[in-house]
């Protein structure tokens, strides 16, 4: 039977390394075998897929399908700009999309889960809780249910990308439901999950690699462009929130506020003080790792603060970020070092003469890793993974600031005279000194106190009784002591310098 898809825009979250290639909400229909993406240039696409059997499988959801999306006319730079601009939504349609990653480990040995165990876990969750399986070739690599998805990072980090939801109560309920489902299956297998920002015990050589083609290309490329990229791939976990904007001007305001405050979020959620079984000298090793992963695609994006900034300037930046791959005929083609600008002109040596589709553009946008990332929504990317209360606190922090006009304006006023050098200094120093980082005539803690108050006020003005979700970080701000520093106190105290206890302390 032929199954047809029609696309509708959605702000569904995408994954840090492994977004579905186009973040459209897919609705089945049996009327016609075409679908279209509406933009000013009204591009139309065609795709035919076959399905069979009673359980629906979503085949190759991480790459495009083999005969995916052939544009009737070549993409232009304006199409790429329009693609980002199509994310603009009226305030009543703004949603909250939360993503988090966690480390699976064997409860007995504390060793990382192998792919075979992950496969068993994914199949178990699919069967017991009615998720659709996502396959790459013969391997299960994720699950999908409605607008939620579960995916695997390169080292088997288990990621939930939540649905776009209206309130933080819904978001936190979604996290709790997910953790319940994962634990129900994992505990029977002797598997636990750890909420932390960096693998505390095991070396990189101990971490299995997931059977996903794109990760092979990234693994080969990373050592060419930075010394810590492989650690980013295999040993980090984050929590992030994806938020909407109403217009280009609104996007710019939120982007700037998000970048300026990202070091404060990094400090509040700092939770990665151990490497290879001992303290590593950082409160957020995960955040530090991004400073030497790949300078072409990471960082604090100073151009966002230029007067000329807008969708077009972000497109220009992304066009010149070196690509990783193109997916054609069920294969990943290594295009590392070449740019999307070359691709747009039909000048990619890896696939001579071929032109990109919007799938290719969406895929490429997911391989750019700044502290705040623009797609058809904004992603706040500065926080370490952590226990479930902090998984609810991170979206609460950003929703209170960015979804409330008064708090957003206060933040923009507060940070307006921060220099590029100060923003860079904060981004680099908070990884070591957290809220104790000196800033102007005081400590970053004092700025964080004011910012947390603005987040709380913003949540209260929303009227959903959501400000309680900030309780998990209120103590961090009050004391100036990050979660990582609490772990270090335990390590040097009652844990008697054994990092193994963290697997109990931060077990979900």
C-alpha positions as CSV (number, residue, x, y, z in Angstrom):
1,X,0.0,0.0,0.0
2,X,1.2,3.5,-0.7
3,X,1.3,5.8,2.3
4,X,1.1,9.6,1.7
5,X,2.3,12.4,3.9
6,X,1.2,16.0,4.2
7,X,3.4,18.5,6.0
8,X,2.3,21.1,8.5
9,X,4.6,23.5,10.3
10,X,5.4,22.7,14.0
11,X,7.8,23.8,16.6
12,X,8.6,20.2,17.6
13,X,12.0,20.0,19.1
14,X,15.0,18.6,17.3
15,X,17.9,16.7,18.5
16,X,21.4,18.0,19.2
17,X,23.2,15.7,16.8
18,X,20.4,13.8,15.3
19,X,17.4,15.9,14.4
20,X,14.9,14.4,12.0
21,X,15.9,16.0,8.7
22,X,12.8,18.3,8.5
23,X,10.9,19.3,11.6
24,X,7.5,19.2,10.1
25,X,4.6,17.5,11.8
26,X,3.6,14.7,9.4
27,X,-0.1,13.8,8.9
28,X,-1.0,10.8,6.9
29,X,-3.6,11.1,4.1
30,X,-4.7,8.7,1.4
31,X,-5.9,11.4,-1.0
32,X,-2.8,12.3,-2.9
33,X,0.8,11.3,-3.3
34,X,2.3,14.8,-3.0
35,X,3.1,17.2,-0.1
36,X,4.1,20.8,-0.1
37,X,5.9,23.3,2.0
38,X,4.4,26.7,1.6
39,X,6.7,29.7,1.5
40,X,6.8,32.8,-0.6
41,X,8.3,30.7,-3.4
42,X,5.9,27.9,-3.0
43,X,8.1,24.9,-3.4
44,X,6.5,21.6,-4.0
45,X,7.9,18.2,-3.2
46,X,7.0,14.6,-3.9
47,X,7.7,11.5,-1.9
48,X,6.2,8.0,-2.0
49,X,6.7,5.5,0.8
50,X,5.4,2.0,1.3
51,X,4.2,0.5,4.6
52,X,3.1,-2.9,5.7
53,X,2.2,-4.9,8.7
54,X,0.0,-3.9,11.7
55,X,2.7,-2.0,13.7
56,X,3.8,1.1,11.9
57,X,7.5,1.5,11.5
58,X,9.0,4.9,10.7
59,X,11.9,3.9,8.5
60,X,15.0,6.0,8.3
61,X,13.6,9.0,10.3
62,X,17.0,10.4,11.2
63,X,18.2,10.7,7.6
64,X,15.9,11.6,4.7
65,X,14.2,8.7,2.9
66,X,16.0,7.4,-0.2
67,X,13.7,9.1,-2.7
68,X,13.1,12.1,-0.4
69,X,11.9,15.4,-1.5
70,X,12.8,16.5,-4.9
71,X,12.3,20.3,-5.4
72,X,10.7,21.3,-8.6
73,X,13.1,24.3,-8.9
74,X,16.5,24.9,-7.3
75,X,16.6,26.4,-3.8
76,X,17.7,30.0,-3.4
77,X,19.2,31.8,-0.5
78,X,15.8,33.5,0.0
79,X,14.1,30.0,0.4
80,X,16.6,29.3,3.3
81,X,15.7,32.7,4.9
82,X,12.0,32.0,4.4
83,X,12.4,28.6,6.0
84,X,13.7,30.2,9.2
85,X,11.0,33.0,9.0
86,X,8.3,30.4,8.7
87,X,8.8,29.7,12.4
88,X,7.2,33.0,13.4
89,X,4.1,32.4,15.4
90,X,1.5,34.5,17.2
91,X,1.9,34.5,21.0
92,X,-1.1,32.2,21.5
93,X,0.8,29.5,19.5
94,X,4.1,29.7,21.4
95,X,5.0,26.4,22.9
96,X,7.7,24.8,25.1
97,X,9.8,22.0,23.8
98,X,12.2,20.3,26.3
99,X,15.0,17.9,25.5
100,X,17.2,16.0,27.9
101,X,19.9,13.3,27.7
102,X,21.0,10.8,30.3
103,X,23.6,8.0,30.6
104,X,22.4,4.4,30.8
105,X,24.6,2.0,32.9
106,X,24.6,-1.5,34.3
107,X,23.5,-1.3,37.9
108,X,26.0,-4.0,39.0
109,X,29.2,-3.0,37.1
110,X,28.3,0.7,36.5
111,X,29.6,0.2,32.9
112,X,27.9,2.0,30.1
113,X,25.0,0.2,28.3
114,X,26.0,-1.6,25.1
115,X,24.0,-1.2,21.9
116,X,22.5,-4.6,22.3
117,X,21.1,-3.6,25.7
118,X,19.8,-0.3,24.3
119,X,18.1,-2.1,21.4
120,X,16.4,-4.4,24.0
121,X,15.3,-1.4,26.0
122,X,13.9,0.5,23.0
123,X,12.0,-2.6,21.8
124,X,10.7,-3.1,25.3
125,X,9.4,0.5,25.6
126,X,7.9,0.3,22.1
127,X,6.0,-2.9,22.9
128,X,4.9,-2.0,26.4
129,X,4.0,1.7,25.9
130,X,3.0,1.7,22.2
131,X,5.8,3.8,20.6
132,X,6.7,3.5,16.9
133,X,10.2,2.3,16.2
134,X,12.7,4.3,14.2
135,X,15.1,2.2,12.2
136,X,18.4,2.8,10.4
137,X,18.8,-0.3,8.2
138,X,18.2,-3.3,10.5
139,X,19.0,-1.3,13.7
140,X,16.5,0.3,16.0
141,X,17.9,3.8,16.7
142,X,14.9,5.5,18.3
143,X,11.2,5.7,19.1
144,X,8.4,8.1,18.2
145,X,5.0,8.7,19.7
146,X,2.9,11.7,18.6
147,X,5.2,14.7,18.7
148,X,7.6,13.1,21.2
149,X,10.7,11.2,20.2
150,X,13.5,9.1,21.8
151,X,16.8,9.0,20.1
152,X,20.4,8.0,20.7
153,X,23.4,10.2,20.9
154,X,26.7,8.8,19.6
155,X,27.7,7.1,22.9
156,X,24.3,5.7,23.6
157,X,23.1,8.7,25.7
158,X,19.3,8.3,25.8
159,X,17.5,11.5,24.7
160,X,13.9,12.5,25.0
161,X,12.8,15.2,22.7
162,X,9.5,16.3,24.1
163,X,6.4,17.5,22.3
164,X,5.7,21.3,21.9
165,X,3.6,21.9,25.0
166,X,1.7,25.0,26.4
167,X,2.7,25.0,30.1
168,X,5.5,23.9,32.3
169,X,3.1,21.6,34.2
170,X,2.6,19.6,30.9
171,X,6.4,19.6,30.3
172,X,7.2,18.3,33.7
173,X,4.5,15.7,33.5
174,X,6.0,14.6,30.2
175,X,9.4,14.2,31.7
176,X,8.0,12.2,34.6
177,X,6.0,9.9,32.3
178,X,9.1,9.3,30.2
179,X,11.3,8.4,33.2
180,X,8.6,6.1,34.5
181,X,8.4,4.2,31.2
182,X,12.2,4.0,30.8
183,X,12.6,2.8,34.4
184,X,9.8,0.2,34.1
185,X,11.7,-1.6,31.4
186,X,15.3,-0.8,32.4
187,X,15.1,-2.0,36.0
188,X,14.0,-5.5,34.8
189,X,17.2,-5.5,32.7
190,X,19.4,-4.3,35.6
191,X,19.9,-0.9,33.9
192,X,19.9,2.5,35.6
193,X,20.1,6.0,34.3
194,X,22.3,8.8,35.5
195,X,21.4,12.6,35.4
196,X,24.8,14.3,35.0
197,X,26.5,16.5,32.4
198,X,29.7,14.4,31.8
199,X,30.4,10.7,32.1
200,X,32.0,10.6,35.6
201,X,33.9,7.3,35.6
202,X,34.5,5.7,32.2
203,X,37.1,6.6,29.6
204,X,36.2,7.3,26.0
205,X,37.5,3.9,24.9
206,X,34.9,2.3,27.3
207,X,32.0,3.9,25.5
208,X,30.3,2.0,22.7
209,X,29.4,3.8,19.5
210,X,25.8,3.7,18.2
211,X,25.3,2.2,14.7
212,X,24.3,5.4,13.0
213,X,26.0,6.4,9.7
214,X,26.3,10.1,10.5
215,X,28.3,9.4,13.6
216,X,31.0,7.6,11.7
217,X,31.6,10.8,9.6
218,X,31.5,13.0,12.7
219,X,33.9,10.7,14.6
220,X,36.5,10.9,11.8
221,X,36.1,14.7,11.4
222,X,36.1,15.9,15.0
223,X,39.9,15.3,15.8
224,X,40.7,17.5,12.7
225,X,39.0,20.6,14.2
226,X,39.4,20.4,18.0
227,X,40.8,18.3,20.8
228,X,37.5,17.6,22.7
229,X,35.0,16.9,20.0
230,X,35.0,13.2,20.6
231,X,34.3,13.8,24.3
232,X,31.4,16.0,23.3
233,X,30.0,13.1,21.2
234,X,30.5,10.2,23.6
235,X,30.6,11.6,27.1
236,X,28.3,14.6,27.5
237,X,24.6,15.0,28.4
238,X,22.5,18.2,28.3
239,X,19.1,19.6,29.0
240,X,17.7,22.3,26.7
241,X,14.5,24.1,25.9
242,X,13.2,25.2,22.5
243,X,11.1,28.3,22.4
244,X,9.2,30.3,19.7
245,X,9.3,33.8,18.5
246,X,6.6,36.0,16.9
247,X,8.7,38.0,14.3
248,X,12.2,38.6,13.2
249,X,12.5,41.5,15.7
250,X,11.2,39.2,18.5
251,X,13.7,36.5,17.5
252,X,16.6,39.0,17.6
253,X,15.6,40.1,21.2
254,X,15.3,36.6,22.5
255,X,18.5,35.5,20.7
256,X,20.5,38.3,22.3
257,X,19.0,37.8,25.8
258,X,19.6,34.0,25.5
259,X,23.3,34.5,24.5
260,X,24.0,37.1,27.2
261,X,22.4,35.0,30.0
262,X,23.6,31.5,28.8
263,X,26.7,31.6,31.1
264,X,24.3,32.1,34.0
265,X,22.3,29.1,33.0
266,X,25.6,27.1,32.6
267,X,26.5,28.1,36.2
268,X,23.1,27.4,37.7
269,X,22.9,23.9,36.2
270,X,26.7,23.1,36.4
271,X,26.8,19.4,37.1
272,X,29.9,17.8,35.5
273,X,32.9,17.9,37.9
274,X,34.3,14.4,37.3
275,X,36.3,12.8,34.5
276,X,37.8,9.3,34.5
277,X,36.8,8.8,38.2
278,X,38.2,12.0,39.7
279,X,37.6,15.7,39.9
280,X,38.4,17.5,36.6
281,X,38.9,21.1,37.8
282,X,35.6,22.3,36.3
283,X,32.1,22.7,37.6
284,X,30.8,22.2,34.0
285,X,33.2,20.0,32.0
286,X,30.4,19.6,29.4
287,X,30.4,23.3,28.8
288,X,34.2,23.6,28.7
289,X,34.3,20.8,26.0
290,X,32.4,23.0,23.6
291,X,35.2,25.6,23.7
292,X,37.5,23.1,21.9
293,X,35.2,21.1,19.8
294,X,35.0,23.0,16.5
295,X,35.3,26.7,16.4
296,X,33.5,27.0,13.0
297,X,30.2,25.8,14.5
298,X,30.2,26.7,18.2
299,X,30.4,29.6,20.6
300,X,28.6,32.9,21.5
301,X,28.0,34.2,18.0
302,X,29.1,37.9,18.4
303,X,27.4,38.8,15.1
304,X,24.0,38.3,16.7
305,X,24.6,41.6,18.5
306,X,25.3,43.5,15.3
307,X,22.7,46.1,14.2
308,X,22.4,44.3,10.9
309,X,21.5,40.9,12.5
310,X,18.4,39.0,11.3
311,X,17.4,35.8,9.6
312,X,19.5,36.6,6.6
313,X,22.7,37.0,8.6
314,X,22.2,33.7,10.4
315,X,21.7,32.1,7.0
316,X,25.0,33.6,5.8
317,X,26.7,32.2,8.8
318,X,25.2,28.8,8.3
319,X,26.0,28.7,4.6
320,X,29.7,29.0,5.5
321,X,29.8,26.5,8.3
322,X,31.6,23.4,6.9
323,X,29.2,20.5,6.2
324,X,29.4,17.0,7.7
325,X,27.4,14.9,5.1
326,X,24.7,14.6,2.5
327,X,22.3,11.6,2.6
328,X,21.6,10.0,-0.7
329,X,20.5,6.4,-1.7
330,X,20.4,5.2,1.9
331,X,24.0,6.2,2.4
332,X,25.8,9.1,4.2
333,X,28.2,10.8,1.8
334,X,31.1,12.5,3.5
335,X,31.1,16.2,2.6
336,X,33.2,17.4,5.5
337,X,35.0,20.7,5.0
338,X,32.7,21.8,2.1
339,X,30.1,24.4,2.6
340,X,26.3,24.7,2.0
341,X,27.1,27.7,-0.1
342,X,29.0,25.5,-2.5
343,X,26.1,23.0,-2.3
344,X,23.6,25.8,-3.2
345,X,25.7,26.5,-6.3
346,X,25.8,22.8,-7.3
347,X,29.6,22.7,-6.6
348,X,29.9,20.0,-3.9
349,X,32.8,17.7,-5.1
350,X,31.3,14.8,-3.0
351,X,28.1,14.9,-5.1
352,X,29.0,16.9,-8.3
353,X,26.2,18.8,-9.9
354,X,23.6,17.9,-7.3
355,X,21.5,20.7,-5.6
356,X,20.2,20.7,-2.0
357,X,16.7,20.2,-0.8
358,X,15.1,21.7,2.3
359,X,15.8,18.4,4.0
360,X,19.5,19.0,3.4
361,X,19.2,22.5,4.8
362,X,17.4,21.3,8.0
363,X,20.0,18.5,8.4
364,X,22.8,21.0,8.1
365,X,21.3,23.4,10.7
366,X,21.3,20.6,13.2
367,X,25.1,20.2,12.8
368,X,25.7,23.8,14.1
369,X,26.3,23.9,17.8
370,X,26.3,27.5,19.3
371,X,25.2,28.3,22.8
372,X,21.9,29.4,21.4
373,X,20.8,27.9,18.0
374,X,18.3,29.2,15.5
375,X,16.1,27.0,13.5
376,X,12.4,27.7,13.2
377,X,12.6,28.3,17.0
378,X,15.4,29.1,19.4
379,X,17.3,26.5,21.3
380,X,18.9,27.3,24.7
381,X,21.9,25.0,24.8
382,X,24.0,26.0,27.8
383,X,22.9,23.6,30.6
384,X,24.3,20.3,31.9
385,X,22.0,17.3,32.3
386,X,20.8,16.7,35.8
387,X,18.1,15.1,38.1
388,X,14.5,15.4,37.1
389,X,13.6,18.5,39.2
390,X,16.3,20.4,37.3
391,X,15.0,19.0,34.0
392,X,11.8,21.0,34.8
393,X,13.6,24.0,36.2
394,X,15.6,24.7,33.0
395,X,12.6,25.4,30.8
396,X,11.0,27.3,33.6
397,X,14.1,29.6,33.8
398,X,14.0,30.5,30.1
399,X,10.2,30.7,29.7
400,X,10.0,33.1,32.6
401,X,12.5,35.4,30.9
402,X,11.8,35.0,27.2
403,X,8.0,34.5,27.1
404,X,7.3,37.6,29.3
405,X,7.8,40.9,27.6
406,X,8.5,42.8,30.8
407,X,11.2,40.4,32.0
408,X,12.7,40.1,28.5
409,X,13.0,43.9,28.3
410,X,14.6,44.1,31.7
411,X,17.2,41.5,30.7
412,X,17.9,43.4,27.5
413,X,18.3,46.6,29.4
414,X,20.5,44.9,32.0
415,X,22.8,43.3,29.4
416,X,22.8,46.1,26.8
417,X,26.2,47.5,27.8
418,X,27.9,44.1,28.3
419,X,30.8,44.0,25.9
420,X,31.8,41.1,23.6
421,X,34.8,40.5,25.8
422,X,32.7,40.3,28.9
423,X,30.3,37.8,27.4
424,X,33.2,35.7,26.2
425,X,34.9,35.9,29.6
426,X,31.7,34.8,31.4
427,X,31.2,31.9,28.9
428,X,34.7,30.6,29.5
429,X,35.1,31.3,33.3
430,X,31.8,29.9,34.6
431,X,32.9,26.4,33.6
432,X,35.4,26.7,36.4
433,X,34.2,29.2,38.9
434,X,30.4,29.0,38.4
435,X,28.4,31.7,40.2
436,X,31.6,32.8,42.0
437,X,32.9,34.2,38.7
438,X,33.9,37.9,39.3
439,X,31.9,40.2,37.1
440,X,32.3,44.0,37.2
441,X,32.2,45.1,40.8
442,X,30.8,41.9,42.2
443,X,30.1,38.2,41.5
444,X,28.0,36.6,38.8
445,X,25.9,35.3,41.7
446,X,24.5,38.9,42.2
447,X,23.4,39.1,38.5
448,X,21.9,35.6,38.8
449,X,19.8,36.7,41.8
450,X,18.3,39.5,39.8
451,X,17.8,37.3,36.7
452,X,16.1,34.5,38.8
453,X,13.7,37.1,40.2
454,X,12.8,38.3,36.7
455,X,12.2,34.6,35.6
456,X,9.9,34.1,38.6
457,X,8.0,37.4,37.9
458,X,7.6,36.4,34.3
459,X,6.2,33.0,35.2
460,X,3.8,34.6,37.7
461,X,2.5,37.0,35.0
462,X,1.8,34.0,32.7
463,X,-0.8,32.9,35.2
464,X,-0.3,29.2,35.2
465,X,1.2,28.9,38.7
466,X,4.5,27.7,37.3
467,X,7.0,29.6,39.4
468,X,7.4,26.6,41.8
469,X,9.5,24.9,39.1
470,X,12.3,27.4,39.8
471,X,12.7,26.0,43.4
472,X,15.3,23.5,42.2
473,X,17.7,26.4,41.3
474,X,16.6,28.9,44.0
475,X,19.0,27.4,46.5
476,X,21.8,27.5,44.0
477,X,21.4,31.2,43.5
478,X,20.9,31.9,47.2
479,X,24.1,30.1,48.3
480,X,26.1,30.6,45.1
481,X,27.0,26.9,45.3
482,X,26.5,25.0,42.1
483,X,25.3,21.4,41.9
484,X,28.8,20.4,40.9
485,X,30.3,21.9,44.0
486,X,27.8,20.0,46.1
487,X,29.0,16.8,44.4
488,X,32.6,17.7,45.1
489,X,31.8,18.2,48.8
490,X,30.3,14.7,48.9
491,X,33.3,13.3,47.0
492,X,35.8,14.7,49.4
493,X,33.6,13.9,52.4
494,X,31.3,10.9,52.9
495,X,32.1,9.3,49.5
496,X,35.8,9.1,50.6
497,X,37.0,10.1,47.1
498,X,35.1,7.3,45.3
499,X,33.1,8.6,42.3
500,X,31.0,5.4,42.2
501,X,28.6,7.0,44.7
502,X,27.4,9.5,42.1
503,X,25.6,6.7,40.3
504,X,23.4,6.4,43.4
505,X,23.2,10.1,44.1
506,X,22.0,11.1,40.6
507,X,20.1,7.9,39.7
508,X,16.7,8.7,38.1
